[in-house]
Amino acid sequence: MTSFWHDLWCGTNSLAVTFPALYSHTTRPNACVARVLSDPALLLTLRPHLTNAATRELLELHALVSPALSTEESPDIRVLRHNGKVPTSKDHYILSFGSLMDDAFVQEIWHNHSPQNFKFFTWLLHRRRLSTNARLFYCNMRSDGNCPFCSESEDCFHLFLSCPRSKSFWSFLAMDLGSLLPANGMEQLWTVNPIQEHNQRIRATVLTCILWNIWKCRNAKVFRGEDEANGQIARRCFDDLLWSHRCNSPTDRDRIVEWSSFFIRE
């Protein structure tokens, strides 16, 4: 499927750019590499009576692509231009998205001790891709975008921080979030440090656990019509943190165990 003339497969520019005079004589500008190289003489399908410039370029083209001519005995090897190594999916990802700016918040999402599904949930939350009622309404999948606990629109900030239900749970945990503003997004929750924890990985682990269980409380209301008590949500946080404390660092492990006990205090 690689275009002989237009794709970047031989040299640093496309062959149409490198050999413009010869390219102007071809009758099949969209020919693929496989077809052209199927004959050692090159199936270029050129118009007769080449100009002097086109003739010179034809000789240069033969010299350039002759190493690419293969036989059935030739090994099929694919390597990257910049390091000569076999490409991996990571290499393709970097080539596709390497020009984009790094997201500074990814450290909070992926570099903590939460299970992988918790981290993916936080990534969706960060990207505003959670299936809240407001998002479903925006995608024409619901007739309204109201919160299941109140009459407000259920976007991410409302669901996790400003809804009376989530406020009740944060108050139950003795965490004051009154200074957070909707315009600053969910990410400000990590900067105000409501859990009073200076270790970044521990802080991110505990916050991820809390947000995950607020989401589960919301889903219990939406799908089963259940109104979970604050103590029930806190107990789930305790159970989840005990799972999350399986980390390599003994210091982090002990600190997470301490935080798990916070959720079952009297």
N, C-alpha and C positions, 0 to 999 in steps of 0.2 A: 504493500500500500504506500510505500515511500515514493514521493515524486522525484524522478531523476533530475529534473531541472530546477524545481522550486524548493525542495526540502534541503535542510542542512545535514548532509550525510557524508560529504567528501570535501575536505578543506574547511576554511573558516567562513566562506560565503557560499550562497547557493550557486550552482553551476550557471544558471541564467545570468547572474550578476558577473561571475568571473569570465564567462565567454559570451558576451552580448552579440557579437557578430555571428557566431555559429548558431546561437539560439534563434536568431532572426530567420534562419533557414530551415528550422525544423517544422514539419507538418503535424507532429504529435507532441505539443508542448506539455501535455499532461501524462506522458508515458512514465511508467513506474521503473524503479531501479532494476527489479527482477527481469522485466522484459528487455530492457536495453542491454543488460549484462549477460543475457542468455546466449549471446553470440560473441566470440572473441573479437570480431570486427566491429561490435557495437551496433545494435539496431536503432540508429538515431532517426531514421526516416527523414532524410534531408532533401531539400529541393536540389535539382541539378545545377551545375555551373556555379560553384561556390566562389565567393569573392576571395581575393588574396588574404584578407584579414581572417575570413572564416576558415580558409585552408590552414593557416598558421595555428589558429585556435584548435582545429581538429587534431592536429599533431600533438599539441600541448595536452588536450583532453585525453587522448590515448595514453600518453605517458603518465598522467595523473591517476587515471582509474585502473590502469593495468594491474596494480597490486590488489585491487578489489575483485578481480575476476577469480572465480572459485570453481572448483570441480567437486564431484561427489565425495572425493577423498579429503577435501579441505576441512579442517575442524571449524565448527561453527562457534565462534567465541565473541561474546559481547562484553565490552569494557567501557568504562567511563573515560571521557576525553581528558579530564583534569588529573586523574590519578592512576589510570590504567587498571582499575580493579573492577571486578564483576559488580554491576549495579544491584542494589537492594531496594526494597520498598521505601526505606528511610531516605536513600539517595534521591529517589523520584519525588518524594514529598518535599525534600529540601529544595530541589530544582524548581518545583512548582510554586512553593510558597516562601522561598528564601528571601524574596524581595520585600515581603511584608514586614512591618514593624513588629517587634516582640511585644506580647501582652504582659505588662508588669505584674498582673494579678495571678498569673498561672502558678507562681510559687506557692501562693496560699491554697490553691486548689489541689495541685498534684503532689506537693511535697509535705504531706502530713501522714499520720498513721491511720487514717480512715480506710475502710474496705474500698475496693475499686468502684463498686456501684454508688457509694456515697460521693466519691470524687466526681464521677460522671454526672450525678445529680447536681452538684455544685457548679460544674461547668455549664450545664443547661441553664441554671439559675443566673449565672454571670452573663451568659449570652442572651438572656431574656427569651429562652426557648421552652421553658416549662409550660405544660398544658394547663395554664390557669384559665378560668372562665373568660377573662378579658381577651386572652390570646385566641381561644377557641371562637369567641364572637368575632374577632377581627378576621379570622380565617373562614367565616361563614359556616361554622360548625355548631353554633348555638344561637338561639334566638335572643339571648341577652348575655351580658358579661358580669352579672352580679355575683358578689361573694356569697357562699352558702351560709355564712354566719351573720351577715348584715346586708344592707341594701347598697353598699358601695361597690364600685367596679373592682373586680378581683385581679389586679395586676400583682407583680411579684412583691413590690414594696408594701402594698397594702396587706397581702396575705401574711407575710412574715413579720412585719414590723408595726403596722398601724391599725390592723384589724383588732377590734375589742377582744377577740379570742386569743390572738397571738400576744397582745399586750398583757392579758391576764396571765399567760404562762411566763412571760419575761418577768412580771412582777412576782410571781410565785418563786422564781429563781433569784429574786432580789437584785435584778439587773435593770438599771435605769437607762432607757433609750430615748428619753424625751428630747435630746439634742439632735437627733437624726432627722434629716430633711429629705423629702421625696426626690428633689432635684439632684441630690448627690448619689442616688442609686444605692444598691445593696452593698457595694464594696466598702462603704464607710463603716459598716459594722465591724470590719476587721481593724480599722484604724482607731476607733474609740475605745477598743479593748474592754468591753463590758464585763468580761470574766476575770479581769485583773490578773492576767498571765503574760509574763514577759517572753517566754519561750515561744517563738513564732510557730513552730510545728505543733506544739501542744495546744496553743490558742486556736489554730486552724482546725485541729482535730475536734476540739470540744464544740466550737461554733458549727462545724459541719454536722456534727451529731445532733445538735439542737435543731438546726434548720431541717434536717432530714425528718425528725420526729414531729415537727410542726406540720410538715407536708403529709406525713402519714395520718396525723389527726384530721387534717382537711379531707383526705381521701376517705377516711372512715365516715365522715359526715356526708360526703357526696355519694358514695357507693353503697353504704350500709345504713345510712340514716342514724349513725351512732354519735352521741355527744360525749367524747372522752373527757375524763377529769384530768386536772393538772397532774395529780399524783400518778395517774396511769401513764401519761406522757413522760414524766420524769423517770419512772421505772424503766421504760424502754430505753431512755438515754443511758441509764446505768448499765443495762444489759449490753447495749451497743458499744459502750466505752470499754467494757471488759473484753469484748472481742477485739477492739482496736488496740488494746495495750500490748498486743503481740508484736513488739518491735524489737530491733536489735539492741538499742541503747538501754541499759539498765536504768539510767537516770530518767529517761523519758517514760519508761515503763512504770516506774514507781510514781512518777508525777501524774500519769493518766489514771492509775489506780486511786490516787488521792482525789482526783476530780470525779471519778465514778461514785465515790462515797458521798460527794456533795449532793447528788441527785436523790439520795434516799435518806437525807437527814430528816429528823423529826421537826 
